[in-house]
Amino acid sequence: MVGESVSRRPLDGEQIDRRLARIRELFARWAALRPGDREVWRIGLSPLGEAEVAGVEARMGLRLPENYRRYLLEFGDPGNGLMSYGSQPFGQQCEPRSAKPFPLNGPWAGGLGEIAEWERTEEGDFFEDGPGEFYGQFDDPKDAFYDLPGNAEYADGTLTLGATRSHFLARLVLNGPWAGTVWFDSFGYDGGLIHLADDGDDPFQDYTLGSFFDAEEWRPLVGQPWFPALEEGVADPAPGDFLDLTLGWLRYRVRQAEAERACDQLDVATIKNVNQRLRSPHDFGFPRGHTYGSFGPYVSGLMREELLRAAPDRASCERIVELTEAVFGVKSLPAALILAGRWQELIDIELNTFLEHERSAVNLALAAVMLGTEPAPPAMAPTQPSPQHTGNDRWVVLNTLTRINADQQQQFLDHLPIPDATELRPLLQTATLPVTKEALDGLLTEDMSDLNRVAATVMLVRALHTMAADGNPTTELADRVCALAVAVDRVGDVFDLLTAVTGDRWADWRAAREDGQRWLDTHRTPQPAAEPTVPER
């Protein structure tokens, strides 16, 4: 697009300092508000070293915008945290045209007049029908508006951060007056729209900004008296700036987490009503076609928190059962019933709610052992391991099995069909390993596939509670447990317990993860054989 240069300057050092301090504060608040569910916090913060950042800059042939560069050095690659679909890891970034001048001064799309005319003649709606319908009237959308200078391409001078939930590519501008801003690009998806991610009063704002950090997700809850107020933004906003968008995303996440914590005080009937508002927002006067999230992360976080305890909290387990039924429905109850030890109800639901091919022989056998009865005979012989109805099911089952004696464990395995027993036997062996250096050394050499990761997670939690009960664990044992937390990607989940057990050895979970990763790298890398010594004559 050829046009006048915009009057915009990148953020100065003081403005960047204020934003980074605010980001630091919001990340800390978010982590504190999400016990047992810190995955995004954990993945999103892994600071990069100066050498790694400088190496990527050398390959690209430019210096990164200062706002983005300083974020990388303090918080790490934002792709996995801020974007629904991350791009290549930062260290692998090397887009061939990144050093070329960014050619745009404004949105490269149909001008507002052209869009309005198209809507009038076609009786369509740009946002409802999608940019693809609008651009479909042109032979080549790239040439429909705005000539680019010379041989420029609209994505010159940008780096791809990742993709939004709406499949827009988020491009960080690397040079020129718009350096450090994020633009959205939908070429290859639904047309040729590229637009500044946050452009004030522009009508594109809801369409683009909302897809960046799901700003509308919990909209039906705004009228609830317990729903927290919006966080204040920065006093000197810069349109589309990377740090401002990061702050907006974090303010929303903190608000969502505060709402989840407020749910701790709500009765189940209220949560059930609000969950219905989220699932069917159009029934409550909100637009069709939007999604507004659910209480799923809240209930899953409570379940994971329960699984991290040394012993069950019966009141917490009962609430998890009630909330699971209210939020997910009766078919999601088995894991919650196992946590609560409500074995007869578990059998009743498996036999009376699920179809024959959906029933879990694992759940039926576990309930029978706990009740001291014979398990209900399966209506049909399974040809594969029994289905598990939620992601936490195997963790719940293995957690329960580690709390019963060896005879009961064997009875459980004996009651299972062969495919289930074949799958679960090695997982149970992993989950019940002794908390010793030798056992951990063997476990840490294994591949942590999905099922092995679950079993090793159960072992990790047992190890931490065993060490806490024994007191004063050796450094060698603590090193291995920390490495196991890294191997199963649970450092954020167990850090509070890990630091309590080891006497505040690590200042934060990032330091623990770095130590654990170094231990893994050292002990998983084959060491060269020592040169044979020749005795002196």
Residue pairs with C-beta under 8 A, 6 or more apart in sequence:
1 103
1 104
1 105
1 106
1 108
1 145
1 146
1 147
1 148
2 146
2 147
2 148
2 149
3 105
3 106
4 105
5 105
5 177
6 105
6 106
6 177
6 178
7 177
8 177
8 178
8 238
8 239
9 177
10 65
10 66
10 67
10 179
10 180
11 19
11 66
11 67
11 180
11 238
11 241
11 243
13 66
15 236
15 238
16 66
16 67
16 70
16 243
18 234
19 67
19 234
19 243
19 244
19 246
19 247
20 70
20 71
20 74
20 243
22 234
22 247
23 71
23 75
23 243
23 246
23 247
23 250
24 74
26 231
26 247
26 250
26 251
26 253
26 254
27 41
27 44
27 45
27 75
27 250
29 254
29 257
30 41
30 250
30 253
30 254
30 257
31 38
31 41
31 492
33 254
33 257
33 258
33 260
33 261
34 41
34 257
34 260
34 301
35 301
35 305
36 301
36 302
36 303
36 304
36 305
36 306
36 307
36 308
36 493
37 297
37 300
37 301
37 304
37 305
38 492
38 493
39 492
40 81
40 253
41 492
42 489
42 491
42 492
42 493
42 509
42 513
43 80
43 81
44 75
44 76
44 78
44 80
44 81
44 82
45 75
45 76
45 81
45 510
46 76
46 77
46 510
46 513
47 72
47 73
47 74
47 75
47 76
47 510
48 72
48 73
48 76
48 77
48 90
48 91
49 73
50 73
52 90
52 91
53 64
53 69
53 72
53 73
53 90
55 91
56 64
56 90
56 91
56 93
56 94
57 63
57 64
59 94
60 93
60 94
60 95
60 98
60 99
60 159
60 174
61 98
61 99
62 98
62 99
62 174
62 175
63 69
64 72
64 159
64 174
65 172
65 173
65 174
65 179
65 180
65 242
66 180
67 180
67 241
67 242
67 243
68 172
68 180
68 242
71 78
71 242
71 243
71 246
72 78
72 90
76 90
77 86
77 89
77 90
78 161
78 246
79 86
79 87
79 89
79 90
79 161
79 162
80 86
80 162
82 161
82 162
82 212
82 213
82 245
82 246
82 249
83 161
83 162
83 163
83 164
83 170
84 162
84 163
84 164
84 165
85 162
85 163
85 164
85 167
86 162
87 93
87 160
87 161
87 162
87 163
88 160
93 159
95 158
95 159
95 160
97 153
97 155
97 156
97 157
98 157
98 158
98 159
98 174
99 157
99 174
99 175
100 152
100 156
100 157
101 152
101 156
101 157
101 175
101 176
102 156
102 157
102 158
102 173
102 174
102 175
102 176
102 178
102 179
103 148
103 149
103 152
103 153
103 154
103 156
103 157
104 154
104 178
104 183
104 194
105 178
106 196
107 193
107 194
107 195
107 196
107 199
107 202
107 204
108 145
108 146
108 154
108 192
108 193
108 194
108 195
109 131
109 145
109 191
109 192
109 193
109 194
109 195
110 118
110 134
110 135
110 144
110 145
111 145
112 203
114 145
115 126
115 134
118 124
118 126
118 134
118 137
119 125
119 126
122 133
124 133
124 134
126 134
127 207
128 289
130 190
130 191
131 186
131 190
131 191
131 192
131 193
132 189
132 190
132 191
133 191
134 191
135 141
135 144
135 191
135 192
136 191
138 144
141 187
141 191
141 192
142 154
142 187
142 192
144 192
148 154
154 185
154 187
154 194
155 171
155 185
155 194
157 173
157 174
157 175
157 176
158 171
158 172
158 173
158 174
158 183
159 171
159 172
159 174
160 169
160 170
160 171
160 172
161 170
161 171
161 172
161 182
162 169
162 170
163 169
163 170
164 170
164 184
164 211
164 212
165 211
165 214
166 211
167 186
167 189
167 190
168 184
168 185
168 186
168 189
168 208
168 211
168 212
169 184
169 185
169 186
169 187
169 188
170 182
170 183
170 184
170 185
170 197
170 212
171 182
171 183
171 184
171 185
171 194
172 180
172 181
172 182
172 242
173 179
173 180
173 181
173 182
173 183
178 196
178 240
180 241
180 242
180 243
181 196
181 197
181 238
181 239
181 240
181 241
181 242
182 196
182 197
182 212
182 240
182 241
182 242
182 245
183 194
183 195
183 196
183 197
183 240
184 193
184 194
184 195
184 196
184 197
184 208
184 211
184 212
185 193
185 194
186 192
186 193
186 194
187 194
193 204
195 202
195 204
195 208
196 202
196 208
196 239
196 240
197 208
197 209
197 212
197 240
197 245
198 205
198 208
198 209
198 239
198 240
198 241
198 244
198 245
198 248
199 205
199 208
199 239
199 240
200 239
206 215
206 216
209 215
209 245
209 248
210 216
212 245
212 248
212 249
213 245
213 248
213 249
213 252
213 253
214 252
214 293
215 248
215 252
216 290
216 292
217 252
217 256
217 291
217 292
217 293
218 227
218 255
218 256
218 259
218 278
218 292
218 293
219 281
219 286
219 290
219 292
220 274
220 277
220 278
220 281
220 284
220 286
220 292
221 227
221 259
221 274
221 277
221 278
224 274
226 259
226 262
226 265
226 266
227 259
227 262
228 255
228 258
228 259
228 262
229 255
230 251
230 255
231 251
231 254
231 255
233 244
233 247
233 248
233 251
234 244
234 247
237 244
238 244
256 293
260 295
260 297
260 298
260 301
263 271
263 295
263 298
266 274
268 319
268 322
268 323
268 326
271 295
271 323
271 326
271 327
272 326
272 327
274 295
275 294
275 295
275 326
275 327
276 283
277 283
277 284
277 292
278 292
278 293
278 294
278 295
279 294
281 287
281 290
281 292
282 288
286 292
294 327
295 323
295 327
296 327
296 328
298 323
298 327
299 320
299 323
299 324
299 327
299 328
300 391
300 392
302 316
302 319
302 320
302 323
303 320
303 335
303 336
303 339
303 392
303 396
304 392
304 493
305 316
306 312
306 313
306 316
306 317
306 320
306 339
307 339
307 392
307 395
307 396
307 399
307 461
308 461
308 493
308 494
308 497
310 465
310 468
310 469
312 339
312 341
314 340
317 336
317 339
317 340
317 341
318 340
320 336
320 339
320 340
321 333
321 336
321 337
321 339
321 340
321 342
324 332
324 333
324 335
324 336
325 332
325 333
325 336
328 390
330 349
330 353
331 353
331 354
331 389
332 389
332 390
333 345
333 346
333 349
334 346
334 349
334 350
334 360
334 363
334 389
334 393
335 389
335 390
335 392
335 393
335 396
337 343
337 345
337 346
337 349
338 346
338 363
338 366
338 396
338 397
338 400
339 396
341 370
343 366
343 367
343 370
343 371
344 367
344 371
346 363
346 366
346 367
347 364
347 367
347 368
347 371
347 376
350 359
350 360
350 363
350 364
350 367
350 376
351 359
351 364
351 376
354 360
356 379
356 380
357 380
358 387
359 378
359 379
359 386
360 386
360 387
360 388
360 389
360 393
361 375
361 378
361 382
361 386
361 416
361 417
361 420
362 385
362 386
362 388
362 397
362 416
362 420
362 424
363 386
363 397
364 375
364 376
364 378
365 375
365 412
365 415
365 416
365 420
366 397
366 400
366 401
366 412
367 375
368 374
368 375
368 376
368 415
369 375
369 404
369 408
369 411
369 412
369 415
370 404
370 408
374 415
375 415
378 417
381 417
382 417
382 419
382 420
383 419
384 419
385 419
385 420
385 423
386 417
386 420
388 394
394 427
394 451
394 454
394 455
395 454
395 457
395 458
397 424
398 427
398 428
398 431
398 454
398 455
398 458
399 431
399 458
399 461
401 409
401 412
401 428
401 431
401 432
402 431
402 432
402 458
402 462
404 412
409 428
409 432
413 421
413 424
413 425
413 428
414 421
416 424
423 451
426 455
427 451
427 452
427 454
427 455
428 455
430 443
430 452
430 455
430 456
430 458
430 459
431 455
431 456
431 458
431 459
431 462
432 459
432 462
433 439
433 440
433 443
433 459
435 462
435 463
435 466
435 467
435 477
436 477
437 474
437 476
437 477
437 480
440 463
440 477
440 480
440 481
440 483
440 484
441 480
441 523
443 456
443 459
443 484
444 480
444 483
444 484
444 487
444 520
444 523
444 524
445 523
445 524
446 452
446 456
448 456
448 487
448 488
453 488
453 489
456 484
456 487
456 488
457 488
457 490
459 484
460 481
460 484
460 485
460 488
460 490
460 494
461 494
463 481
463 484
464 481
464 494
464 497
464 498
464 501
465 497
467 473
467 477
467 478
467 481
467 501
468 497
468 500
468 501
473 481
473 501
473 502
478 501
478 502
478 505
479 515
479 516
479 519
480 519
481 498
481 501
482 491
482 498
482 502
482 506
482 512
482 515
482 516
482 519
483 516
483 517
483 519
483 520
483 523
484 516
485 491
485 494
485 495
485 498
485 512
485 513
485 516
486 513
486 516
486 517
486 519
486 520
487 516
487 520
491 498
491 509
491 512
491 513
491 516
492 509
495 506
495 508
495 509
495 512
498 506
498 512
499 505
499 506
499 512
505 512
506 512
506 515
